[in-house]
Structure formats: structure tokens, C-alpha cells
């Protein structure tokens, strides 16, 4: 029980901090963009950097405490490969959703103006395309976590850097099209705070979930081939 409690508290605080700084950076970028000509390359880069570097810092803080998951899709993947037991997965899943709601609420309360951090389809992206974008980007992130953190090796201690860079490059690709969620909690928190769930909100759950399954399948294939050199 004690270990599950520690994991729940750690994932709540870790998810809160990760998304607080990510949402705050997104709020700054989107508020500035709305007063000029709207989203541009600079805005997308700013948001990507906020998410990527926030993950590097906070994953490193909590890496030895809870694993620094902060993402239900990552939790699902770690459960599927046997790195996280079922009870622990459920506990941290709940903590991640609560942390996301709390961080979105605090950003909404602290920063002036409406909360501008929701994930939404843009640049003419259809629901089906958005689903596959979320799937492939999440697969890349989850596979990075499998190979750098779940697999123990001499460079495991610097895994948070690679994981953060993985999110950064995924955000560069996805922010303009889907909002670059890759994380159901990241989309759920702002939707709750804004009392606004788009009709396609489901893609931010199904897409990352499928991405996690895809990464899991590829990882298990590599393991079956005994890829180690």
C-alpha cells in the first residue's frame, strides 16, 4: 500500500509540474499570437520547447521515484510490457488525470485571460488524420521510453533527456495539426477546466492508446529477435 501511495503522490505532483510549465508556456505563446497574426512557426516552436524541456526536467526529478510517466498512454505501454503491475497502473492513471486537471486549473487561475491550452484539430486536419497523427507520434514517444528507461543499460540515467527530446520533436510535428497531445491527460485537464469537450475529443484517447499498442508490439518483436549486440 505504501509504495502505491508514494507512486500516486509522485505521479500527481510530477504530472502537475510537467503540465503546469507546459501549459504556462503554451498560454504565453497562444496569448501573444492571438494579439498579432495568430499561430506561426515561432508560436509552434515555443510550445514544443515548453513541453519538451518541461518533460526533461520533471521526468529527471521523478525518474527514481515513480518512473516519471505523467501520461496514461505511457502507463498503458509500461503495463503491457510488464514494467508496471496492474494495480500500480490504475493508481497512477488516476493520479495523472487529477494532476492534469489541477495544473490546467492553476494556470487558468494564475494567468490573465481565458485558458488557451486546449488541444484541437487545425490546419484542415480531419478526425481520421488527427487520429493517425496522434497514434504515430505517441508510438515514437512510448518506444523511446521503452528503449531508454524500461531497458536498463549504462545510459539509463540520462533517459529523461532522450525522452524529452522525443516529445519535443513530436510536438514540432503535431502541434499545428492536432495540438500535439500524445497524452490523454494533457487533453482532458484543459477540457474539464474550460467545460469544453470537442466532438472529436475521443481521438486524444484512442490515438495515444493505439500508439502505445503499436510501440508495445514493435518493442516485443525486437525483444523476440534478441536485438542486443
C-alpha positions as CSV (number, residue, x, y, z in Angstrom):
1,X,0.0,0.0,0.0
2,X,2.8,2.4,0.9
3,X,4.5,2.0,-2.4
4,X,1.3,2.6,-4.3
5,X,0.6,5.7,-2.2
6,X,4.1,7.0,-3.0
7,X,3.6,6.3,-6.7
8,X,0.2,8.1,-6.7
9,X,1.5,11.2,-4.9
10,X,4.6,11.2,-7.1
11,X,2.7,10.9,-10.3
12,X,0.2,13.5,-9.2
13,X,2.9,16.1,-8.4
14,X,5.0,15.1,-11.3
15,X,2.2,15.4,-13.8
16,X,1.1,18.6,-12.2
17,X,4.6,20.2,-12.6
18,X,5.2,18.8,-16.1
19,X,1.9,20.1,-17.4
20,X,1.9,23.4,-15.4
21,X,5.1,24.5,-17.1
22,X,3.9,23.1,-20.4
23,X,0.5,24.8,-20.2
24,X,2.1,28.0,-18.9
25,X,4.4,28.2,-21.9
26,X,1.5,27.4,-24.2
27,X,-0.6,30.1,-22.6
28,X,2.2,32.6,-23.2
29,X,2.7,31.6,-26.8
30,X,-1.0,31.5,-27.7
31,X,-1.9,34.7,-25.9
32,X,0.9,36.6,-27.7
33,X,-0.1,35.0,-31.0
34,X,-3.8,36.0,-30.6
35,X,-2.8,39.6,-30.3
36,X,-0.9,39.6,-33.5
37,X,-1.5,37.4,-36.6
38,X,-2.4,34.1,-35.0
39,X,-0.2,31.0,-34.7
40,X,3.1,30.9,-36.6
41,X,6.3,29.0,-36.6
42,X,7.6,30.9,-33.6
43,X,4.5,30.0,-31.6
44,X,4.7,26.3,-32.5
45,X,8.4,26.2,-31.6
46,X,7.7,27.9,-28.3
47,X,5.0,25.4,-27.4
48,X,7.2,22.5,-28.4
49,X,10.1,23.7,-26.4
50,X,7.9,24.2,-23.3
51,X,6.6,20.7,-23.4
52,X,9.9,19.0,-24.3
53,X,12.0,20.8,-21.7
54,X,9.3,20.5,-19.0
55,X,9.3,16.8,-19.5
56,X,13.1,16.6,-19.4
57,X,13.3,18.4,-16.1
58,X,10.3,16.8,-14.3
59,X,11.0,13.3,-15.6
60,X,14.5,13.6,-14.2
61,X,13.1,14.7,-10.9
62,X,10.7,11.8,-10.5
63,X,12.6,9.2,-12.6
64,X,13.8,7.3,-9.5
65,X,10.6,7.8,-7.5
66,X,7.8,6.8,-9.9
67,X,9.5,6.4,-13.3
68,X,8.2,9.8,-14.3
69,X,5.4,8.6,-16.5
70,X,2.9,11.5,-16.4
71,X,0.9,10.1,-19.3
72,X,-1.9,7.4,-19.3
73,X,-0.7,6.2,-22.7
74,X,2.8,5.6,-21.3
75,X,1.3,3.9,-18.3
76,X,-0.6,1.6,-20.6
77,X,2.5,0.8,-22.5
78,X,4.6,0.1,-19.4
79,X,1.8,-2.2,-18.1
80,X,1.6,-4.1,-21.4
81,X,5.4,-4.9,-21.4
82,X,5.2,-5.9,-17.7
83,X,7.2,-3.0,-16.3
84,X,4.2,-1.7,-14.2
85,X,1.8,-4.0,-12.4
86,X,-2.0,-3.7,-12.9
87,X,-2.8,-2.1,-9.6
88,X,0.1,0.4,-9.9
89,X,-1.1,1.3,-13.4
90,X,-4.7,2.1,-12.2
91,X,-3.4,4.2,-9.3
92,X,-1.0,6.3,-11.4
93,X,-3.6,6.6,-14.2
94,X,-6.0,8.3,-11.8
95,X,-3.2,10.4,-10.4
96,X,-2.2,11.6,-13.9
97,X,-5.8,12.7,-14.7
98,X,-6.1,14.6,-11.4
99,X,-2.7,16.2,-11.9
100,X,-3.6,17.4,-15.4
101,X,-6.9,18.9,-14.1
102,X,-5.1,20.6,-11.2
103,X,-2.4,22.1,-13.5
104,X,-4.9,23.4,-16.0
105,X,-6.9,24.9,-13.2
106,X,-3.9,26.6,-11.6
107,X,-2.8,28.0,-15.0
108,X,-6.3,29.3,-15.7
109,X,-6.4,31.0,-12.2
110,X,-2.9,32.4,-12.2
111,X,-2.5,33.7,-15.8
112,X,-4.9,36.5,-17.0
113,X,-7.3,35.9,-19.9
114,X,-9.1,32.7,-21.0
115,X,-7.2,29.4,-20.8
116,X,-5.7,28.9,-24.3
117,X,-4.1,25.4,-23.9
118,X,-6.7,23.1,-25.3
119,X,-5.8,20.5,-28.0
120,X,-7.8,21.0,-31.2
121,X,-7.6,20.0,-34.8
122,X,-6.1,22.7,-37.0
123,X,-4.7,23.4,-40.5
124,X,-7.6,21.5,-42.1
125,X,-6.9,18.2,-40.3
126,X,-9.7,15.7,-40.4
127,X,-10.6,13.4,-37.5
128,X,-9.1,10.4,-39.2
129,X,-5.9,12.1,-40.0
130,X,-5.7,13.5,-36.5
131,X,-6.2,10.1,-35.0
132,X,-3.3,8.6,-37.0
133,X,-1.1,11.6,-36.3
134,X,-1.7,11.1,-32.6
135,X,-1.1,7.4,-32.9
136,X,2.3,7.6,-34.7
137,X,3.6,10.5,-32.6
138,X,2.7,8.7,-29.4
139,X,4.2,5.4,-30.6
140,X,7.5,7.2,-31.1
141,X,7.4,8.7,-27.6
142,X,6.4,5.4,-25.9
143,X,9.0,3.4,-27.9
144,X,11.7,5.9,-26.8
145,X,10.6,5.4,-23.2
146,X,10.8,1.6,-23.6
147,X,14.3,1.7,-25.1
148,X,15.8,4.3,-22.8
149,X,14.0,3.7,-19.5
150,X,12.4,0.3,-19.4
151,X,15.5,-1.3,-20.9
152,X,18.3,-1.0,-18.3
153,X,21.7,0.0,-19.7
154,X,24.6,2.2,-18.9
155,X,22.9,5.4,-20.2
156,X,19.6,4.8,-18.5
157,X,20.3,7.5,-16.0
158,X,20.1,10.1,-18.8
159,X,16.9,8.7,-20.3
160,X,14.9,11.8,-19.4
161,X,16.9,13.8,-21.9
162,X,16.1,11.5,-24.7
163,X,12.5,11.2,-23.7
164,X,12.1,15.0,-23.5
165,X,13.7,15.4,-26.9
166,X,11.4,12.7,-28.3
167,X,8.4,14.7,-27.0
168,X,9.9,17.9,-28.4
169,X,10.3,16.5,-32.0
170,X,6.8,15.0,-31.8
171,X,5.4,18.4,-30.7
172,X,7.1,20.1,-33.6
173,X,5.2,17.8,-35.9
174,X,1.9,17.6,-34.2
175,X,1.1,21.0,-32.5
176,X,-0.2,22.6,-35.7
177,X,-2.4,19.7,-36.7
178,X,-3.8,18.1,-33.5
179,X,-2.4,20.3,-30.7
180,X,0.2,17.7,-30.2
181,X,-1.4,15.8,-27.3
182,X,0.2,12.4,-27.2
183,X,-1.3,12.2,-23.7
184,X,-5.0,11.8,-22.8
185,X,-4.4,13.6,-19.5
186,X,-2.9,16.6,-21.3
187,X,-6.1,17.0,-23.4
188,X,-8.5,16.0,-20.6
189,X,-7.4,18.5,-18.0
190,X,-8.0,21.7,-20.0
191,X,-11.2,20.3,-21.4
192,X,-12.5,19.9,-17.9
193,X,-11.4,23.3,-16.8
194,X,-12.8,25.0,-19.9
195,X,-16.0,22.9,-19.7
196,X,-15.5,22.3,-23.4
197,X,-15.1,18.8,-25.0
198,X,-14.9,18.9,-28.8
199,X,-16.9,16.2,-30.5
200,X,-13.6,14.6,-31.6
201,X,-12.1,14.6,-28.1
202,X,-12.1,10.8,-28.3
203,X,-9.1,10.9,-30.7
204,X,-6.9,12.2,-27.9
205,X,-7.7,8.9,-26.0
206,X,-7.9,6.4,-28.9
207,X,-4.9,7.8,-30.8
208,X,-2.4,7.7,-28.0
209,X,-3.8,4.3,-26.9
210,X,-3.2,2.8,-30.3
211,X,0.2,4.4,-30.4
212,X,1.1,2.7,-27.2
213,X,-0.1,-0.6,-28.5
214,X,1.9,-0.1,-31.7
215,X,5.1,0.7,-29.7
216,X,4.5,-2.3,-27.5
217,X,4.1,-4.6,-30.5
218,X,7.4,-3.3,-32.1
219,X,9.2,-3.5,-28.8
220,X,8.2,-7.1,-28.2
221,X,9.2,-8.0,-31.7
222,X,12.7,-6.6,-31.1
223,X,12.9,-8.5,-27.8
224,X,11.9,-11.7,-29.5
225,X,14.7,-11.2,-32.1
226,X,17.2,-10.7,-29.3
227,X,18.4,-7.4,-30.8
228,X,21.1,-6.8,-28.2
229,X,24.6,-6.6,-29.6
